[in-house]
Amino acid sequence: MSSFFWNTASQINNMKAPITTELGAIATAYDYGAGELSTSGALQPGLVYETTTTDYLNFLCYHGYNTSTIKIISKDVPAGFTCPKDSRVDLISNINYPSIAVFNLIGKQSRNITRTLTNVAGDGNTIYSLTIEASSNLTVAVSPTSLQFKKNGQRLSYEVIFTPTVSSLQKEVFGSIIWTSQKIKVRTPFVASSR
């Protein structure tokens, strides 16, 4: 359900201006989260990120828990589940969540993130085109640049490559990946940080 709300929320207030903080400064995702919720948008989200049990179990693996410990603390471990061999904390960014947080982005190194969207629009043969909103301090490349869903329930993945254009990000960089069809707009907020 959270994907329905997150990806259809607006960062513009009811006065058609950017959401601001209590002090009047333009707010960031840290201030407003996904933004102002759109109940009508949430009823027809078009695309959703389905976060699975395995995603959440991998979250624990990436934080340093081993498979044996996870089986003790969780009752819903699928048969045959094991932590990925290369589990490390920066892989948390790959959990199929409706937002992206990339941290420890130091120097001009790149970080690749994968996301998978599920078509819940109820129609087939829909093409979504890509728009990226990002600061000049960060290059954000997405592949593919369009997604063509041929049926309801179909899942398609895309890869995002984050690369700083400066030697060190001095503060968090916020932006969005937006997929738009003729009827639907799905926004995925992101933040990148050198911390």
N, C-alpha and C positions, 0 to 999 in steps of 0.2 A: 504493500500500500504506500509506503513512504515514497517510492519512485513516482507514483502517480502525482503526489503533491509537489515533490522537489522539482521535477522536470517541467512542470507547467506553471510554477510560481513566477511572479513578476518582481523585478528590481526597481520598478517605477511605482510611486505611491498613487493614491486615489486623486491627487492633484496633478497627475501627469508629469511629475518631477522625480528625480532620483531619490530613493529612500535616504534619509539623513539620520545622524546620531542625535542624542539629546542636546548636544552642544551646537548642532546645525551643520556639522561637517558631513560631506558625502560618506555614506556608510559603506563598509566592505562586507564580504560574506561572513566575516567573524562577528559582525554586528547583527545582520539580518538573517543569517542562515541561508535558506533557499530564496527568501523574499516573501512578498505578500501572496498568500495562497489564493488560488483560483479554483473555486469549487466546480465551476462549469468545465474548466480545463482538466481537472482531476477526474471528472466523469468520462472524459474522452481523451486519455493521454496519448493515444497513438502508438507510442513505443515505451517499453518499460525495461528496467534493469532488474533481472531476477537474481537476487542474491540467494545462494543455496546453502544448505547445511555444510557442505564441503568448504565453501568460502569462509564461513565462520570458524570451522575447525582449523583451516589453514591460517587464519588470523592468530590462533593460539600457537600454532607451530612457528610462525614468523616471530612471535614474541619469546621463543625459546622453550616452550613446553614440548615434551616428547610425546610420541603416540601413546605410551603406557599411561602417562599422567593424564592426558586428555580423556582416555577411556575411563579413568577413575572419576573425573569431574563432570563428564557429559554422558547422559543416558542415550543420546541419539547418534552414536558414532556408527556410520554405515559399515557393514561387513567388508573387510579388506582395506579399510582406510589406513594409510600411513602418511606421516608428514613428508612433504617433498624433501629430497636430499639436500637441496641448496637453500633450505629455510634460513632467512635472515630478515631483520626488521624492515628493511627498505622494500621488501616484496609486498608489504601490506597494501601498497598503492595499487596492486593488481586485483584486489578483491572487487568483484563485480558490483560496485556500489554506485548510486546515482550522482556521485560527486567524485572528484579526484584530488588527492593531496599528495604532493611530491615533496619530500624533504631531503636534506643532506645533498642538495644539488650544488656541488662545489666546482669552481672553475668552469670550464666550458664543456664539461662532460655531458653526455646525453642520457636520458632515462626513457626507456620504452615502457608503455603501459597499454594493456589490452582491455577492451570493454566489449560486452555482448549485449545487444538490444533484442527484445522480443516484440514482434508486431502484434498489438492487441487492438488495432484500429477497426477490425471487423471487415476489412476489405482486402482485396488482393491487388497485385501489380501496382504498388505505390512506390514512387521514387522520392527519397529524401536527399536534399542537397545540403552541403556543409557551409557553415560560416564559423570563423574563429575570431573571438575577441581576446586580444592579448596585448600586454605591454611591449614596448620596443626593447625591453631588457630580456625578453624571452622569445625564442622562436618555437612555435608550436606547429608541428606537421602532423597531419592526419591522413591515414590511408586505409581504405579508399576514400575518395572525396565525395562519393555519393553511395547511397544504399538503396538497392531495389528489392523490395519485399514482394514476393509473388503470391503469398497466401497468409491468412491469419494464423498466428502461432509460430511463424517462421522466425528463426534466430539468425542474426548476422553479427559478425564481430568487426571491430575496427581497431587499429593501432594508433596510438598517439606517441610522438617523440618530442620530449621537452628538452630544449638546449638553451642555456643562458647565452646571451650575446655579450655579456660583460664578464669579467674574471670572477666577480663575486656579487651575488644578489644582496644588496644592502638591506632590503626589507622584503616582506612577502609580496609576491606578484599574483594578482587575482585575474581571472578571465573566465571565458566560457567557450564551450564547444556546442554549437547549435545545429540541429538537424531540422530541416523545414520541408514539408510537402505542400501540396496545394491547400490543404485544410489544417495541418497540424504543425506546431512548433515545439520542439523538445530541446530544452536547455540543460547542459551538464556543466555546473560550475567547477572551477579548479583553482587551486592555490599551489604555488611553487615557492620553496624556501631553501636557503643555504643552511638552515639550522635543522 
